Amino acid sequence: MKKLANNLNKIQQELSTYHLTSSTAKLIAVTKYVESDVMRELYHLGQYDIAENRTDLLLKKKIELADCSKFVWHFIGPLQTRKVKDVINNIDYFHALDRLKTAQEIQKRAEHEIKCFIQVNVSGETTKQGISPDALVSFIDELEKYDKIRVVGLMTMAPNTSDKQLIRNCFKQLKNLSQDVQRLDKGYAPCTELSMGMSQDYQIALEEGATFIRIGTDLFQ
Ligand SMILES: *Cc1c(COP(=O)(O)O)cnc(C)c1O
């Protein structure tokens, strides 16, 4: 408990130093590593934005933590089409939209507008999910017919490398892409949020304009 509180404080403090120079960014606690009891500790520490990447665990924890009504649930993993109906009305944000088939299914199953991030594979690594930067604008165009989908922003994962410049370029590119989308001036795609930065690289992400950072390891280690 003490350690969790300390880790949380340290990250929050870093966030507040960046707030002096850029817009406010939010910490999302990636709780895929921990059980509901630890998540409840987070709740009592005032950390409400949480993220899961597996549908079965998300649903289990939602039930176990039904009393923690201020939690904001982010889903950050790939979402199989057949799982959409179980999950989509149980989350507040979906960070990994990268397929029209998924969009179609969300349109069919969602009971309200869903805040989505388009996941972009900026680094081009074949192991990474996400659409290629070249395909982004036409993908956004295609989403126009789905009124259950609001494109709040873009999400990416930096390459697995110790090369800081490579990581920075990746985040810079995501920001540029978000500005391309903003210029389209689509009501359903304000695209003002940037979900980027994990334990290894969140300082760089904040310097490059992240509005949501997704931290697991640094919080729970
Ligand atoms: C696990 C995960 C994170 C958190 O990564 P850490 O390195 O543990 O901070 C962030 N984003 C996604 C999509 C993840 O799957």
The ligand as an SDF file (V2000), in Angstrom:
LIG
                    3D

 15 15  0  0  0  0  0  0  0  0999 V2000
    0.8150   -3.2020  -20.6480 C   0  0  0  0  0  0  0  0  0  0  0  0
    0.5180   -1.9930  -21.4670 C   0  0  0  0  0  0  0  0  0  0  0  0
    0.9250   -0.7150  -21.0280 C   0  0  0  0  0  0  0  0  0  0  0  0
    1.7230   -0.4920  -19.7500 C   0  0  0  0  0  0  0  0  0  0  0  0
    3.0560   -0.8450  -19.9530 O   0  0  0  0  0  0  0  0  0  0  0  0
    4.1510   -0.6970  -18.7910 P   0  0  0  0  0  0  0  0  0  0  0  0
    5.4310   -0.7840  -19.5460 O   0  0  0  0  0  0  0  0  0  0  0  0
    3.9430   -1.8140  -17.8480 O   0  0  0  0  0  0  0  0  0  0  0  0
    3.9810    0.6340  -18.1500 O   0  0  0  0  0  0  0  0  0  0  0  0
    0.5810    0.3710  -21.8080 C   0  0  0  0  0  0  0  0  0  0  0  0
   -0.1200    0.2360  -22.9650 N   0  0  0  0  0  0  0  0  0  0  0  0
   -0.5080   -0.9670  -23.4190 C   0  0  0  0  0  0  0  0  0  0  0  0
   -1.2720   -1.0460  -24.6920 C   0  0  0  0  0  0  0  0  0  0  0  0
   -0.2040   -2.1230  -22.6910 C   0  0  0  0  0  0  0  0  0  0  0  0
   -0.5950   -3.3080  -23.1610 O   0  0  0  0  0  0  0  0  0  0  0  0
  1  2  1  0
  2  3  1  0
  2 14  2  0
  3  4  1  0
  3 10  2  0
  4  5  1  0
  5  6  1  0
  6  7  2  0
  6  8  1  0
  6  9  1  0
 10 11  1  0
 11 12  2  0
 12 13  1  0
 12 14  1  0
 14 15  1  0
M  END
$$$$
